[in-house]
Every structure is written in structure tokens, then in C-alpha cells.
Amino acid sequence: MATDLSSLLKGGIILPCFEATSRKQALHALSEELGRVTGISAREIEDSVMERERLGSTGVGEGVAIPHARVEGIDAPIGGFMRLATGVDFEAIDDRPCDLIFMLLAPLSAGADHLRALAQVSRVFRQPAVRDALREANTVEDVKAIICKESVETSI
């Protein structure tokens, strides 16, 4: 369970190898895709995430960024994962470009759930083996096998 994000990616999105040249471009693409699956305006998602980014970078180090926001219109936390072909500047705490990005959206009313989901994502991406494996993953199935073990095991 330590590497499982199935609950956050159920109904979410996975972009296993995306080309972006900036943080804004990456966040825009994730907002568009999450907007498509949630029915929330991509602009609303992007504005909420960018507002949070202005408070402080979500680049947590080791090439990982966890942009997040609370938005109206969803009932439970949902996520979107993107691996960039080339890392972009997220003003990370270690100044490394970020190539592994997990966008987390939570309901407006989800104070504790939002924090628990952030902690869950952080625990997964803190593991060097997970980061290394994700950097080698080229398909949605590859990514799911790494960070959605629970859903992969139950579908066999």
C-alpha cells in the first residue's frame, strides 16, 4: 500500500510521457485533462492551482512537483500524473527541474482529506525506486503497475 495511489487516480488521468517547455504549459495540460474527466472548467482548475503556486512552489525536490488546490465541483480528492520528457523549472527546494508531476485536486470542504491525500502522494514520490521506475515508464499501464498496485492486482 505504500506505493498505491489507485484511490486518487481512479477517474483521474495519467500522461506517461508529455512534452512541455514550462511549468505553466505542464499545469495547463494537466488542468485541461482533469477538467475533461471532472467536468470542472480547465480554467478554474488552472487558476486555483496557479494561485496556490504563487504562495510557494510545489516543487518538493528530486525532480518531483505536487501542484494542488481545492476546487468546487468534486466530491473526493482526484489526481493526475504527468511525466515530462524533459524537466521544467518549478522553483523546487533543491533547484532541480521537475519531470514527475502529480496534480491533486480536492473538494473545497476537504481540509483533512486534502492533507491526507497530499501526504499519501508525498510518501510515494519520496521513494527513489518509485521515481526511477516512473522515469522509465512509457505507457499508462507501466505507470499504473508502479503507483496503482491495488487496482492492478484486483483487475487480474
VMD Tcl script that draws the C-alpha trace (Angstrom):
set ca {
  {0.00 0.00 0.00}
  {2.99 2.30 0.43}
  {3.20 2.89 -3.33}
  {-0.50 2.91 -4.12}
  {-2.29 5.96 -5.50}
  {-5.20 4.00 -7.00}
  {-7.82 5.88 -5.00}
  {-6.53 9.24 -6.25}
  {-6.10 8.15 -9.86}
  {-9.43 6.33 -10.14}
  {-11.26 8.61 -12.51}
  {-8.10 10.72 -12.81}
  {-5.56 10.86 -15.60}
  {-2.08 9.61 -16.45}
  {0.12 11.22 -19.11}
  {3.18 8.92 -19.22}
  {5.43 11.00 -21.49}
  {4.50 14.60 -22.18}
  {6.41 17.39 -23.88}
  {6.24 20.72 -22.04}
  {8.69 23.58 -22.01}
  {7.47 25.38 -18.88}
  {5.67 24.88 -15.58}
  {2.71 26.86 -16.93}
  {2.44 24.64 -20.01}
  {2.56 21.46 -17.89}
  {-0.05 22.77 -15.44}
  {-2.26 23.90 -18.31}
  {-2.19 20.42 -19.88}
  {-2.96 18.71 -16.57}
  {-5.77 21.20 -15.89}
  {-7.26 20.54 -19.34}
  {-7.21 16.78 -18.85}
  {-8.53 16.88 -15.28}
  {-11.21 19.32 -16.41}
  {-12.26 16.86 -19.08}
  {-12.71 13.98 -16.63}
  {-14.23 16.00 -13.76}
  {-16.45 18.33 -15.73}
  {-14.86 21.33 -13.99}
  {-13.66 24.19 -16.15}
  {-9.98 23.76 -17.00}
  {-9.58 27.49 -16.43}
  {-10.98 27.16 -12.88}
  {-8.59 24.31 -12.13}
  {-5.60 26.12 -13.58}
  {-6.44 29.38 -11.79}
  {-6.79 27.56 -8.45}
  {-3.52 25.69 -8.91}
  {-1.65 28.81 -10.03}
  {-3.00 30.72 -7.04}
  {-1.54 28.01 -4.81}
  {1.76 28.10 -6.74}
  {2.05 31.83 -6.02}
  {2.00 31.05 -2.29}
  {5.07 28.87 -2.67}
  {6.48 26.34 -5.05}
  {5.08 22.83 -5.06}
  {8.40 21.50 -6.37}
  {9.30 19.19 -3.50}
  {12.72 18.11 -4.74}
  {14.27 15.15 -6.56}
  {12.50 16.21 -9.78}
  {9.01 15.95 -8.24}
  {6.27 18.57 -8.11}
  {2.90 18.15 -6.41}
  {0.74 21.08 -7.52}
  {-2.56 21.07 -5.68}
  {-5.69 23.04 -4.99}
  {-9.15 22.79 -3.55}
  {-11.89 23.29 -6.13}
  {-15.65 23.36 -6.23}
  {-17.46 20.55 -8.03}
  {-15.77 17.36 -6.87}
  {-16.72 15.03 -4.02}
  {-13.36 13.42 -3.27}
  {-9.69 14.08 -3.97}
  {-8.61 13.20 -7.51}
  {-5.24 13.25 -9.18}
  {-3.44 13.49 -12.45}
  {0.09 12.24 -13.10}
  {2.41 13.52 -15.80}
  {5.96 12.51 -16.64}
  {7.75 15.12 -18.69}
  {10.25 14.14 -21.34}
  {12.43 16.99 -20.04}
  {12.08 18.56 -16.61}
  {10.88 22.15 -16.19}
  {11.55 24.78 -13.55}
  {9.12 24.55 -10.63}
  {11.35 26.59 -8.32}
  {11.87 23.37 -6.38}
  {13.52 23.41 -2.98}
  {16.61 21.69 -4.44}
  {16.58 23.84 -7.63}
  {16.26 20.73 -9.82}
  {13.90 20.77 -12.80}
  {10.77 18.68 -12.24}
  {9.81 15.86 -14.58}
  {7.41 13.93 -12.32}
  {4.28 15.95 -11.65}
  {1.25 14.84 -9.67}
  {-1.62 17.35 -9.66}
  {-4.01 16.86 -6.77}
  {-7.48 18.38 -6.61}
  {-9.65 18.19 -3.51}
  {-13.14 19.42 -2.66}
  {-13.39 22.91 -1.14}
  {-14.60 21.40 2.12}
  {-11.88 18.72 2.33}
  {-9.40 20.15 4.83}
  {-8.18 16.93 6.45}
  {-8.80 14.74 3.37}
  {-6.76 17.14 1.26}
  {-3.83 16.97 3.71}
  {-4.04 13.16 3.94}
  {-4.02 12.88 0.14}
  {-1.02 15.23 -0.10}
  {0.82 13.15 2.49}
  {-0.01 9.95 0.59}
  {1.35 11.36 -2.69}
  {4.43 12.69 -0.93}
  {5.17 9.29 0.66}
  {5.00 7.57 -2.73}
  {7.24 10.07 -4.54}
  {9.77 10.17 -1.71}
  {10.85 6.64 -2.69}
  {13.84 6.63 -5.08}
  {12.83 3.28 -6.62}
  {9.38 4.65 -7.49}
  {10.83 7.79 -9.06}
  {13.36 5.76 -11.06}
  {10.69 3.34 -12.29}
  {8.34 6.17 -13.29}
  {11.12 7.78 -15.31}
  {11.38 4.55 -17.32}
  {7.61 4.09 -17.75}
  {6.31 4.81 -21.25}
  {2.67 3.74 -21.10}
  {-0.33 4.31 -18.86}
  {-0.15 0.60 -17.98}
  {3.51 0.93 -16.95}
  {2.66 3.85 -14.65}
  {-0.32 2.02 -13.14}
  {1.87 -1.02 -12.42}
  {4.16 1.24 -10.38}
  {1.78 3.53 -8.46}
  {-1.62 1.81 -8.73}
  {-0.73 -1.66 -7.47}
  {-4.05 -2.10 -5.69}
  {-6.13 -1.59 -8.85}
  {-3.73 -3.65 -10.98}
  {-3.89 -6.58 -8.55}
  {-7.69 -6.54 -8.33}
  {-8.09 -6.48 -12.13}
  {-6.08 -9.69 -12.62}
}
mol new
graphics top color blue
foreach p $ca { graphics top sphere $p radius 0.5 }
foreach p [lrange $ca 0 end-1] q [lrange $ca 1 end] { graphics top cylinder $p $q radius 0.2 }
display resetview
